[in-house]
Each structure stands twice: as structure tokens, then as C-alpha cells.
Amino acid sequence: NAGVMQNPRHLVRRRGQEARLRCSPMKGHSHVYWYRQLPEEGLKFMVYLQKENIIDESGMPKERFSAEFPKEGPSILRIQQVVRGDSAAYFCASSRRTGGLNTGELFFGEGSRLTVL
Amino acid sequence: AQKITQTQPGMFVQEKEAVTLDCTYDTSDPSYGLFWYKQPSSGEMIFLIYQGSYDQQNATEGRYSLNFQKARKSANLVISASQLGDSAMYFCAMSSGGSNYKLTFGKGTLLTVNP
């Protein structure tokens, strides 16, 4: 499967725990985007990363949320001290280049569904 | 700011008929892209079709076509010959020149195909 890979698909955490979501982009893609989908809503942009750089984190909550895309390995979205309102589907997408969005070249993973008890 | 409006929370169509899902957008950027995604009950986001603002012809991908009316700022998705497997949520989204790496999504339309 050469698509965008996300894991885990489902994650259950208790309030106050940490959640780590992983995303491996498509082969040849070096741009990664994270989106959040709350129940019955469309996706909302969170953060855009390239290898070792955060390009735009304007959609990230100011506290408890962080993202990285190291030189080696997957991109990670980390949520510390989770609260019930963090329950959502978190989608990762990747593209070959920034301009990829001007050609439709953006592909999503299957999402990670976080449930906070 | 960019905005996508999908005014149909739900739509029904008979199998084998065509259906149009509405999408209007708002942006001040002259360069933008319009996307449609399908989200079945299993939850994944499936890319369907893309239209660039400078594309002269309407995009088509198999049974999907995008009715792009620039002056009206609309980008409706047309699904021909509906199949039961087309039942899903459909999201319209836009990227625009200023932040062309960022998609703005509508709230979606739930399509149900009846046998």
C-alpha cells in the first residue's frame, strides 16, 4: 500500500493522558498536513510540516498540541493531557510539494479516531 | 477569508439516476483549487475530483464531473448513474493562492442512494 499510512486507527485515552498519532506520507511526498474532524463537521486545518520544519501551525490549539516531522520516521501529532473535547478524527494528508494543492495532488490517510473517556 | 458552503445536509437519489451536490465558495484570491472528497461510513477521505480556477474545461473523473461556474462561484459535483456504494458524506473543499497548502472544507452533504 503506497498510500498515506496513519496509526493507530482507533485510540482510547482517559482524561489527562497523552495521545500520539503517527503519519507516514506517500512515497516521494515530503509535505505533511494534519486536519481534525469534529463530529458532524468538515475537516479543519491544524498544521503543515516539511521534514524537520513546521511551516504553518495556525490551526493548532495553543496548548497541549504539538506536531513534528523528523528527518527519519513518521510525522507525529501529540496531544498532552487530553480532554473530552479532543475526541475527534485526526487526518493526515501529504503532497509532493506545496504547489501540489494547485494540481489536486493531495491525498489523505484513513484517519485516527481518538476517543477520550 | 475563504469559505465553502454546502447547503444540502442530505440528499436522496434512486440507483442509476444522476445527482448534483451543491457547493458555493468565497475567496478573493484569483488562483484557487476546488476539491471534492467522499467519506463513507468507514471514515476514510477519498479524493474524487479537482478543478483549478484557471482550468478552461470542467473536470471529469469517470462518473464524477464538476460543474464549475466561476461567475457564480459554484462548483457542484455531478454523479451520474448512481450506485449503492455512492452512499456517503461528500465534502467540497478549496485551496487558495495565499495559503495554497491549506484546504477549507464545507460541512458536507450526506448522500443516500436508494435501490
Chai-1 contact restraints between the chains, C-beta under 6 A:
chainA,res_idxA,chainB,res_idxB,connection_type,confidence,min_distance_angstrom,max_distance_angstrom,comment,restraint_id
A,G42,B,F91,contact,1.0,0.0,6.0,A-B,restraint_1
A,G42,B,F105,contact,1.0,0.0,6.0,A-B,restraint_2
A,G42,B,G106,contact,1.0,0.0,6.0,A-B,restraint_3
A,G42,B,K107,contact,1.0,0.0,6.0,A-B,restraint_4
A,G42,B,G108,contact,1.0,0.0,6.0,A-B,restraint_5
A,L43,B,F105,contact,1.0,0.0,6.0,A-B,restraint_6
A,F45,B,K102,contact,1.0,0.0,6.0,A-B,restraint_7
A,Y48,B,Y101,contact,1.0,0.0,6.0,A-B,restraint_8
A,T98,B,Y101,contact,1.0,0.0,6.0,A-B,restraint_9
A,L101,B,G33,contact,1.0,0.0,6.0,A-B,restraint_10
A,L101,B,S95,contact,1.0,0.0,6.0,A-B,restraint_11
A,L101,B,N100,contact,1.0,0.0,6.0,A-B,restraint_12
A,L101,B,Y101,contact,1.0,0.0,6.0,A-B,restraint_13
A,N102,B,G33,contact,1.0,0.0,6.0,A-B,restraint_14
A,N102,B,N100,contact,1.0,0.0,6.0,A-B,restraint_15
A,G104,B,Y50,contact,1.0,0.0,6.0,A-B,restraint_16
A,F108,B,M45,contact,1.0,0.0,6.0,A-B,restraint_17
A,E110,B,E44,contact,1.0,0.0,6.0,A-B,restraint_18
A,G111,B,G43,contact,1.0,0.0,6.0,A-B,restraint_19
